[in-house]
Amino acid sequence: MSARFDTVAIFVACVFLGGAGFVGTGSVFAQSDETEVSAIDREIDAEVQDARRVDLNSSDLGASSLAAIVKVARKCERHERREEAADLLHLAGKVCRKLIENGDAAPPAPQSIAIFTAAASSLNQQGRYSDAFGWLASAAKLDADSSASLRIGEALLATASGLLDDGDLESSESGYRLAVEELAKARSGEKPLATARLGLAWTMVMRANAANDESMIQDALAATNAFIEGHPGHEDSSSALLLKLSCVTRLGDSEAATTVQDKVLLDHPQSVAACEILKSECSWQLPLASLRPAIRRHLLANNEFIGDSPAVGANLSVLACGLLVAAAEGHPSAEATYSVALAVSDQAGDASTHVLEELQSVGHDAAASRIAIDWLSARDAAAVSTSLAQMQKQAGVLVTTGVREAASRWAGRNGDWSVLAMAAEDEQGLFDARDDEAAIDEAVRRGRSLHVERLFAEALLQTGKSGQSLKLWEHIVDSGGADDFPTLLRTAEAAVAAGSVTTASKRIAAAQASGGRVSTQVALTDLLAASLEIRQLRFDRGRALLEQVVRSTESGADLRGRAQWMIGETFFMQEKFSEAIAAYRQVEAIGDSDEWTAAALVQAGKSFEQLGRTREATVCYSTLVSRFGQSRHATGARRRLAAMTTSDPESNTMRR
């Protein structure tokens, strides 16, 4: 090697490798005024132009040309002209490569590596990752010591990451692969080597998944295992296990997939990877029995983490499964966590409905009732746990409208009217005026919709609290604006049961106006109007309305049967027992409901008793018990049978 190159090479090395010291001298360019800045810019412009004129094919190309280009590149960096610096260092790389090809003037390997890695670093900053990778690949071909290999490897990490971000998976994989090789040679970069191996595994999995190529998936799995086995305590071990899970799942190895999942849950229970597994394994539509034991244990043991986690803390499937497991296995604290989390997250109420129905289907009725009552009562969790109260505070509600409706519907379907009635009586502000903003906000916070209020009103009516029910129905209609026929009809029913005659008449008229001339709706309002007439002891007028319903073939058999039974009741109340018996006898022929037939039998029996015809009464009660033993009227019939001691052989005219 010529002495001429040695001198220049030293200069290049000082300029390049000692660049940090050189930057310090940049203070001579302190910008005192615009004139000086302009002069510096013009000077740099000229130097950049001169540097770019280098001819790569010139016989004069040598180390001095390389040194001059590097010097101007450094000057550009000091004055924040980084794009030009990157261009010039890119050019410096070309000159260096040409000198290496020429052989005679080739810079020593350390200096060449320094130039290539510097060019790559500058190009990386400009997002020119493909160009950067080219120079790092060139540097890797040279004879490098361990420190140089470390520099090359670390630069390759930045380049490969940039290529990955750009979507160039193939080049990114090559970059990470080369980084692994260089960092393995360095033997002093454990952390960078782990990063390179993980990056390689990641890009290989992505490429394999995109190509759906089994051999590529196998290779990606091998790369992933290399990271997992080589760096067992690494902070990204859980992420690597997710990559492995992806590979074995695509290869159809369900046993291996389960093993990987269980390892994540056991070794990294509170990781993003564990959350991802929960999201993949849990579905609020799945039956409880489908959840694997490992998933169940994890949901119970980590309930607080899951409830607070941004990844799954609002995931309805995970929360629903957690609540199912906690309720079924008797884990109170986990049940409380999941119950509150689901209550403030489930906007539609579908997941909550599934939880209640699934618990009931597997025999955990008590747990379902307990959870439904918690949701129905819209309890403030502050009395249970500050973290749960914080969950409610962040959501801005104690329970969503969807969840409260789900609990209310569930209670109604199961006939738990007493539970609903108790919730209604305890409900804050239920009967208060609600046209001010504070009242509206409180109703929203408690998840109390018009539908929930309807169910509360129905429960109060079903449990005999007619006065409270009427007050609530009137709130729903007058303040809530409900004007549908079913709501107006129930309001009228409550008014007939507990309101004044004037109020009842007004509410019946509103229902009649809403129903129009639809036959069934006309029949229903006629039944109410008849009940109001009967309440006023105007039996003939009541019977006339009931007979209209019976004669209307479009009213429906059930309504006609009910009307006929009510006709019998009017006679019974007037103590016209023979007429009552005649009316009760027609109920089954007119209607098709066991309910009204059973009611007619028990009332006919009472009428026969009043006439002293105990044998016929006995037959009525016996027929009722025999045919409708599950009816609510059967208990009374059995009690009357037991009390009757007659053995009168008189034939019974109601025998069927």
TASULPE-V470826 format. One record per residue. RES is the residue in three letters. SS is DSSP state (helix for helix, strand for strand, loop for the rest). Layout:
res=<RES | RES>
ss=<SS | SS>
This chain:
res=<MET | SER | ALA | ARG | PHE | ASP | THR | VAL | ALA | ILE | PHE | VAL | ALA | CYS | VAL | PHE | LEU | GLY | GLY | ALA | GLY | PHE | VAL | GLY | THR | GLY | SER | VAL | PHE | ALA | GLN | SER | ASP | GLU | THR | GLU | VAL | SER | ALA | ILE | ASP | ARG | GLU | ILE | ASP | ALA | GLU | VAL | GLN | ASP | ALA | ARG | ARG | VAL | ASP | LEU | ASN | SER | SER | ASP | LEU | GLY | ALA | SER | SER | LEU | ALA | ALA | ILE | VAL | LYS | VAL | ALA | ARG | LYS | CYS | GLU | ARG | HIS | GLU | ARG | ARG | GLU | GLU | ALA | ALA | ASP | LEU | LEU | HIS | LEU | ALA | GLY | LYS | VAL | CYS | ARG | LYS | LEU | ILE | GLU | ASN | GLY | ASP | ALA | ALA | PRO | PRO | ALA | PRO | GLN | SER | ILE | ALA | ILE | PHE | THR | ALA | ALA | ALA | SER | SER | LEU | ASN | GLN | GLN | GLY | ARG | TYR | SER | ASP | ALA | PHE | GLY | TRP | LEU | ALA | SER | ALA | ALA | LYS | LEU | ASP | ALA | ASP | SER | SER | ALA | SER | LEU | ARG | ILE | GLY | GLU | ALA | LEU | LEU | ALA | THR | ALA | SER | GLY | LEU | LEU | ASP | ASP | GLY | ASP | LEU | GLU | SER | SER | GLU | SER | GLY | TYR | ARG | LEU | ALA | VAL | GLU | GLU | LEU | ALA | LYS | ALA | ARG | SER | GLY | GLU | LYS | PRO | LEU | ALA | THR | ALA | ARG | LEU | GLY | LEU | ALA | TRP | THR | MET | VAL | MET | ARG | ALA | ASN | ALA | ALA | ASN | ASP | GLU | SER | MET | ILE | GLN | ASP | ALA | LEU | ALA | ALA | THR | ASN | ALA | PHE | ILE | GLU | GLY | HIS | PRO | GLY | HIS | GLU | ASP | SER | SER | SER | ALA | LEU | LEU | LEU | LYS | LEU | SER | CYS | VAL | THR | ARG | LEU | GLY | ASP | SER | GLU | ALA | ALA | THR | THR | VAL | GLN | ASP | LYS | VAL | LEU | LEU | ASP | HIS | PRO | GLN | SER | VAL | ALA | ALA | CYS | GLU | ILE | LEU | LYS | SER | GLU | CYS | SER | TRP | GLN | LEU | PRO | LEU | ALA | SER | LEU | ARG | PRO | ALA | ILE | ARG | ARG | HIS | LEU | LEU | ALA | ASN | ASN | GLU | PHE | ILE | GLY | ASP | SER | PRO | ALA | VAL | GLY | ALA | ASN | LEU | SER | VAL | LEU | ALA | CYS | GLY | LEU | LEU | VAL | ALA | ALA | ALA | GLU | GLY | HIS | PRO | SER | ALA | GLU | ALA | THR | TYR | SER | VAL | ALA | LEU | ALA | VAL | SER | ASP | GLN | ALA | GLY | ASP | ALA | SER | THR | HIS | VAL | LEU | GLU | GLU | LEU | GLN | SER | VAL | GLY | HIS | ASP | ALA | ALA | ALA | SER | ARG | ILE | ALA | ILE | ASP | TRP | LEU | SER | ALA | ARG | ASP | ALA | ALA | ALA | VAL | SER | THR | SER | LEU | ALA | GLN | MET | GLN | LYS | GLN | ALA | GLY | VAL | LEU | VAL | THR | THR | GLY | VAL | ARG | GLU | ALA | ALA | SER | ARG | TRP | ALA | GLY | ARG | ASN | GLY | ASP | TRP | SER | VAL | LEU | ALA | MET | ALA | ALA | GLU | ASP | GLU | GLN | GLY | LEU | PHE | ASP | ALA | ARG | ASP | ASP | GLU | ALA | ALA | ILE | ASP | GLU | ALA | VAL | ARG | ARG | GLY | ARG | SER | LEU | HIS | VAL | GLU | ARG | LEU | PHE | ALA | GLU | ALA | LEU | LEU | GLN | THR | GLY | LYS | SER | GLY | GLN | SER | LEU | LYS | LEU | TRP | GLU | HIS | ILE | VAL | ASP | SER | GLY | GLY | ALA | ASP | ASP | PHE | PRO | THR | LEU | LEU | ARG | THR | ALA | GLU | ALA | ALA | VAL | ALA | ALA | GLY | SER | VAL | THR | THR | ALA | SER | LYS | ARG | ILE | ALA | ALA | ALA | GLN | ALA | SER | GLY | GLY | ARG | VAL | SER | THR | GLN | VAL | ALA | LEU | THR | ASP | LEU | LEU | ALA | ALA | SER | LEU | GLU | ILE | ARG | GLN | LEU | ARG | PHE | ASP | ARG | GLY | ARG | ALA | LEU | LEU | GLU | GLN | VAL | VAL | ARG | SER | THR | GLU | SER | GLY | ALA | ASP | LEU | ARG | GLY | ARG | ALA | GLN | TRP | MET | ILE | GLY | GLU | THR | PHE | PHE | MET | GLN | GLU | LYS | PHE | SER | GLU | ALA | ILE | ALA | ALA | TYR | ARG | GLN | VAL | GLU | ALA | ILE | GLY | ASP | SER | ASP | GLU | TRP | THR | ALA | ALA | ALA | LEU | VAL | GLN | ALA | GLY | LYS | SER | PHE | GLU | GLN | LEU | GLY | ARG | THR | ARG | GLU | ALA | THR | VAL | CYS | TYR | SER | THR | LEU | VAL | SER | ARG | PHE | GLY | GLN | SER | ARG | HIS | ALA | THR | GLY | ALA | ARG | ARG | ARG | LEU | ALA | ALA | MET | THR | THR | SER | ASP | PRO | GLU | SER | ASN | THR | MET | ARG | ARG>
ss=<loop | loop | helix | helix | helix | helix | helix | helix | helix | helix | helix | helix | helix | helix | helix | helix | helix | loop | helix | helix | helix | helix | helix | helix | helix | helix | helix | helix | helix | loop | loop | loop | loop | helix | helix | helix | helix | helix | helix | helix | helix | helix | helix | helix | helix | helix | helix | helix | helix | helix | helix | helix | loop | loop | loop | loop | loop | loop | loop | loop | loop | loop | helix | helix | helix | helix | helix | helix | helix | helix | helix | helix | helix | helix | helix | helix | helix | helix | loop | loop | loop | helix | helix | helix | helix | helix | helix | helix | helix | helix | helix | helix | helix | helix | helix | helix | helix | helix | helix | helix | helix | helix | loop | loop | loop | loop | loop | loop | helix | helix | helix | helix | helix | helix | helix | helix | helix | helix | helix | helix | helix | helix | helix | helix | helix | loop | loop | loop | helix | helix | helix | helix | helix | helix | helix | helix | helix | helix | helix | helix | loop | loop | loop | loop | loop | helix | helix | helix | helix | helix | helix | helix | helix | helix | helix | helix | helix | helix | helix | helix | helix | helix | helix | helix | helix | loop | loop | loop | helix | helix | helix | helix | helix | helix | helix | helix | helix | helix | helix | helix | helix | helix | helix | helix | helix | helix | loop | loop | loop | helix | helix | helix | helix | helix | helix | helix | helix | helix | helix | helix | helix | helix | helix | helix | helix | helix | helix | helix | helix | helix | helix | loop | loop | helix | helix | helix | helix | helix | helix | helix | helix | helix | helix | helix | helix | helix | helix | helix | helix | helix | loop | loop | loop | loop | loop | loop | helix | helix | helix | helix | helix | helix | helix | helix | helix | helix | helix | helix | helix | helix | loop | loop | loop | helix | helix | helix | helix | helix | helix | helix | helix | helix | helix | helix | helix | helix | helix | loop | loop | loop | loop | helix | helix | helix | helix | helix | helix | helix | helix | helix | helix | loop | loop | loop | loop | loop | loop | helix | helix | helix | loop | loop | helix | helix | helix | helix | helix | helix | helix | helix | helix | loop | helix | helix | helix | helix | helix | helix | loop | loop | loop | loop | loop | loop | loop | helix | helix | helix | helix | helix | helix | helix | helix | helix | helix | helix | helix | helix | loop | loop | loop | helix | helix | helix | helix | helix | helix | helix | helix | helix | helix | helix | helix | helix | helix | loop | loop | loop | loop | helix | helix | helix | helix | helix | helix | helix | helix | helix | helix | helix | helix | loop | loop | loop | helix | helix | helix | helix | helix | helix | helix | helix | helix | helix | helix | helix | helix | loop | loop | loop | helix | helix | helix | loop | loop | helix | helix | helix | helix | helix | helix | helix | helix | helix | helix | loop | loop | loop | loop | loop | helix | helix | helix | helix | helix | helix | helix | helix | helix | helix | helix | helix | helix | loop | loop | loop | helix | helix | helix | helix | helix | helix | helix | helix | helix | helix | loop | loop | loop | loop | loop | loop | loop | loop | loop | loop | helix | helix | helix | helix | helix | helix | helix | helix | helix | loop | loop | loop | loop | helix | helix | helix | helix | helix | helix | helix | helix | helix | helix | helix | helix | helix | loop | loop | loop | helix | helix | helix | helix | helix | helix | helix | helix | helix | helix | helix | helix | helix | helix | loop | loop | loop | loop | loop | helix | helix | helix | helix | helix | helix | helix | helix | helix | helix | helix | helix | helix | helix | loop | loop | helix | helix | helix | helix | helix | helix | helix | helix | helix | helix | helix | helix | helix | helix | helix | loop | loop | loop | helix | helix | helix | helix | helix | helix | helix | helix | helix | helix | helix | helix | helix | helix | helix | helix | helix | loop | loop | loop | helix | helix | helix | helix | helix | helix | helix | helix | helix | helix | helix | helix | helix | loop | loop | loop | loop | loop | helix | helix | helix | helix | helix | helix | helix | helix | helix | helix | helix | helix | helix | helix | helix | helix | helix | loop | loop | loop | helix | helix | helix | helix | helix | helix | helix | helix | helix | loop | helix | helix | helix | helix | loop | loop | loop | helix | helix | helix | helix | helix | helix | helix | helix | helix | helix | helix | helix | helix | helix | helix | helix | helix | loop | loop | loop | helix | helix | helix | helix | helix | helix | helix | helix | helix | helix | helix | helix | helix | helix | loop | loop | loop | loop | loop | loop | helix | helix | helix | helix | helix | helix | helix | helix | helix | helix | loop | loop | loop | loop | loop | loop | loop | loop | loop | loop | loop | loop | loop>
